[in-house]
Amino acid sequence: MPSIQIFDPALCCSTGVCGVEVDQQLVSFAADADWAKQNGAHIERFNLAQQPMAFAQNTIVKGFLERSGQESLPLVLVGGEFALAGRYPTRAELARWAGIEISPPTSSQSGCCSGGRCC
């Protein structure tokens, strides 16, 4: 299973629930990353404000920042290779990269549908 590394912009916390305004995209990503980890994914996150050396010591990340600037973060590497920049990955993307199968939602409806057949 490849390692997934997320290089976050400068943040006060990784959950998105700190400060005056909550960043819903970051809250959703934090939940998706926790879900992926619970299903066996190896995910590492690096915060520019708290771990600047992780950015400086990785040649891919350093080159990306020199070309695109920190406003282009977050940057996602999968297996050490560029996978995504400028937004956080979705749960489906994390699952695909980590080789996790997402189960289709189950229906809780009662009625004449059963066993995949409907009336």
Residue pairs with C-beta under 8 A, 6 or more apart in sequence:
1 40
1 41
1 42
1 98
1 99
2 42
2 78
2 79
2 97
2 98
3 42
3 43
3 44
3 78
3 79
3 80
4 36
4 41
4 42
4 43
4 44
4 76
4 77
4 78
4 83
4 94
4 97
4 98
5 43
5 44
5 45
5 46
5 76
5 77
5 78
5 80
6 33
6 43
6 44
6 45
6 46
6 74
6 75
6 76
6 88
6 89
7 46
7 48
7 54
7 55
7 58
7 61
7 73
7 74
7 75
7 76
7 77
8 14
8 45
8 46
8 47
8 48
8 73
8 74
9 48
9 70
9 71
9 73
9 74
10 47
10 48
10 49
10 70
11 26
11 47
11 48
11 49
12 18
12 19
12 49
14 26
14 30
14 45
14 47
15 26
15 27
15 30
16 22
16 23
16 24
16 25
16 26
16 27
16 29
16 30
17 27
25 87
25 88
26 88
28 88
29 88
29 89
32 89
32 90
32 91
32 94
33 43
33 45
33 94
35 91
35 94
36 43
36 91
36 94
36 95
36 98
36 100
37 43
39 95
39 98
39 100
40 98
40 100
41 94
41 97
41 98
41 100
42 98
43 94
43 98
46 54
46 55
48 55
48 70
48 73
54 61
55 61
55 62
55 65
56 62
58 77
60 77
60 80
60 81
60 82
61 75
61 77
64 72
64 75
64 82
64 85
65 72
65 73
68 85
72 85
72 86
73 85
73 86
74 84
74 85
74 86
74 87
74 88
75 82
75 84
75 85
76 82
76 83
76 84
76 85
76 88
76 89
77 83
78 97
83 89
83 97
84 93
89 97
91 102
92 102
94 100
95 101
95 102
107 113
111 119
112 118
112 119
113 119
